[in-house]
Structure formats: structure tokens, C-alpha cells
Amino acid sequence: AAIFGNVQQQTLEVVYDGAAGRVGFAPNGWGCT
Amino acid sequence: AQEKQRRAIDSHTIQLSSLFPSSSSPCVLSTRASSTKSSLHVTHRHGTCSRITSAKAKSPDHAEILRLDQARVNSIHSKLSKKLTDRVRQSKSTDLPAKDGSTYGSGNFVVTLGIGTPKHDLSLIFDTGSDLTWIQCEPCVRTCYSQKEPIFNPSSSSSYHNVSCSSAECSSLSSATGNSGTCSASNCVYGIQYGDQSFSVGFLAKEKFTLTASNVFDGVNFGCGENNQGLFTGVAGLLGLGRDKLSFPSQTAATYNKIFSYCLPSSASYTGHLTFGSAGVSRSVKFTPISTITDGTSFYGLDIVGISVGGQKLAIPPTVFSTPGALIDSGTVISRLPPKAYAALRGAFKAKMSQYKNTSAVSILDTCYDLTGLKTVTIPTVSFYFNGGAVVQLGSKGVLYAFKMSQVCLAFAGNSDDNN
């Protein structure tokens, strides 16, 4: 696959919780800082 | 005052200059990545923060990025749509020749981690849509694309071990790569090909991976690629974050419980973070259950239940989302929506943007504006509603894709088939 960053996810905190079987999102701020 | 506040909630006002950040602005490091033990800095490959920036690489060719993005989406669709009679044949959908990566300056996100003993710091692309982690390895028996950091030499690492082709790890390659492991003098050989015909072939091996001084993992299964070609401009390889047994989160589950998080920076002069484990995960995170996708168990499936534009929920029947399902993928540039959902999103967005000058479509993005001469643009917010009640408002940079000031487009595209 062509490997690029997903535009929609930029500056979001994306959390993958494989054990609990869930994905989470939180606003993070413009530069992820 | 109320109206003004509502407008502030339902719209973003963007300084247009921020859509085209100067490539010379200083690097701002993510505090999260700097302060968390199990965290890595995520950088744009060609940004001021990248340790592998090469003067040689051209600035990204957006039309090419989006063309290759379509190849990736086609590959994912064909993997998941085994049921469809009109399945897109792999060869037809991915007839892009694999090229020497250095010709494409594409904007990937990389992390740097240490591999081997002594540790060699190598920059890898990370991808939730892939499972096998691999890096290029000397002596590159067939071919290696050019990479910025020295190519890993397994014979100089005391912690490197080949995996036997009669081992369980070797037999698990078929789920992780789609190809069964083969034998070469009892060593396990892997092969993986991606949607754009990039590929890596080599020995499945075990090695020590060092995230940070206190986060070291012995015996991680990975691919030591002796024959690698494709669009990996300058990076040493790929870190697989999928759900398969052989992915990095699965192999480090005893320590991190298959938890990881990241933030992809929206400008090349910022670093984001890729963090393993739950350290530092914000309490404001809203969760939605992972749904399992038939024929796509290594993907992270999600159930979208609605979309709102400018605070107004779109009238989209639930089956429009539930019939095809959805997945989240760090590597797909432009999120694709079922045709009817995309039509509704586009219609609502256009209605809110009527004061701006339309322009022709660019590549796969059909809703574009000429913002020449303007200092700011005010766009409606876009939020996604997921199963379980999570509502996610996209960042302002998650709604627009800017080619140039005269071509700033809605950053979504429609799939061609209701079942995709």
C-alpha cells in the first residue's frame, strides 16, 4: 500500500486499545503538542 | 453573542498561510513524545524535524500521492470484497510499476527506533493497515532501494537469529502477509507485496528492538529484507501496527496490552507521537468498539453511525454505513465514504461554503475552491458519530486538502460502490 498519513486523523489523539477491542479519539491541538 | 458563539462552535476559521507552512520553520518537538518512556516522535519524512530529510527528494507531488492512495484503497477493497462478483482484480487495480522510492517525495510519517545489538537507530514508516514489520538488510542479495540511514547488517548484530521454516512463526506468515512462508536452507523466507506493487522479500528473523532505553524487546519477529523495491523514499522499512499475531502491538502485548496511540502532526515542522501502552492517554478520549470485518481481521473496523456538518446532522440512513462497514487506517490519505454519505457531506459542505469561489476538481477531490487573495477561510466543522456514542470533531486540517491557494479542496472522496 502507498503509505501516507491520513488527513482526517491529523492533530487528533487516536488510541487503539486492542485488548479491550476499542478505538478512541480526542482532540489534541494543531501540532499534536 | 449566542449566535457568534454558535458560529464559533460550528465552524473553523483558518489562516490560509497555515495551509502552506514554510519548510524552513524550526522544529517543534512533541512534549508527549519527549516525556513518555514508551513514546516515539512522529515526523514528516521531509520536514525540518526529520533525521532522514534528503536534499534530493522533491516536494510532494500531490496528484501522485492521491493516485497512489487510490491504489491503496483499491487494494483494501479487493482484500475485503472477496464476496463481490465484480471484484476488482488485483493486477488491474494495481498496475502501477514499483519505482525506486527516491523519485517520490511523499509526506509519510516515520518513527525512529533501535534495532540489533549494538543498537542501530532506523526510521520506519508505521502503518495500522499492515502487520509485518520489516527493514532492509545487507547484503541486499537482490536489490535494495536507497535509504538515508545505513542499511542494517544482521551479521554484525549479536542478537539476530533467523527463524526456522518449520516454526509456528513461519506458518503464521500467511495471515500476516497473505503469502505462506517458504524455506531456504531451513530458514523461513517471507514475501509481502503492497497495493502499489511495492514489495519486500527476505528472511523472517528475531531481533532486539529498542524503543527507548527502558523499553527493550528481545526476539521480536520481523522481516530482514534482501529484495525490496517501492516508494519508501529513504526509510529503512515499515512498522506493522495491525491486529495480526505478527504485528508489533501483538508481539509486545505482554508489556503494552495491545494499546498504542498516536497523533499525526498537520505540519512538517511539528512532531507528533506514537506511544505504546496507556501512558499519558488523555481522559477526554471517547471510545468506540472495534468491529470485526469479514476477510479483514487484521484491520481495525469501526461502525460509523452519522456525520454532521456545521453542527447539523446529515440525513443519512443507517444502512448506508452499516452495509459496507468502515475501517480506520493510518496509511490512507483521504478517507473514502459510501457514495450516498459522501453526496450528503459534499452537499452540506458546499451550502456552507457558497461565499467562496468554486474551481474545478483536482484528482480524486471534486469539491474545490479558489481562495487566491484571501487571508482566512471559514469552513463548517465536520464531526463523525460512532457506535457507542463517540462523537469526533475533526481538526480544521482534517477537512481541507490544499494543493495550492487556488485549489483548496474538501478532503474526502466517495467510494464508487455502496458495498465498499
Interface residues (C-beta under 8 A of the other chain):
Chain A: A1 A2 I3 F4 G5 N6 V7 Q8 Q9 Q10 T11 L12 E13 V14 V15 Y16 D17 G18 A19 A20 G21 R22 V23 G24 F25 A26 P27 N28 W30 G31 C32 T33
Chain B: V28 S30 T31 R32 V42 H44 I65 L68 D69 A71 R72 S75 I76 S106 G107 N108 F109 I125 D127 T128 G129 S130 Y194 G195 D196 S198 L231 F232 L238 L241 R243 P249 S250 A253 N257 K258 I259 F260 S261 Y262 C263 L264 P265 S266 S267 Y270 T271 G272 H273 S278 V281 S282 S284 V285 K286 F287 T288 P289 I290 Y300 L302 I328 D329 S330 G331 T332 V333 I334 S335 G388 A390 V392 Q393 L394 G395 S396 K397 G398 Y401 A411 F412
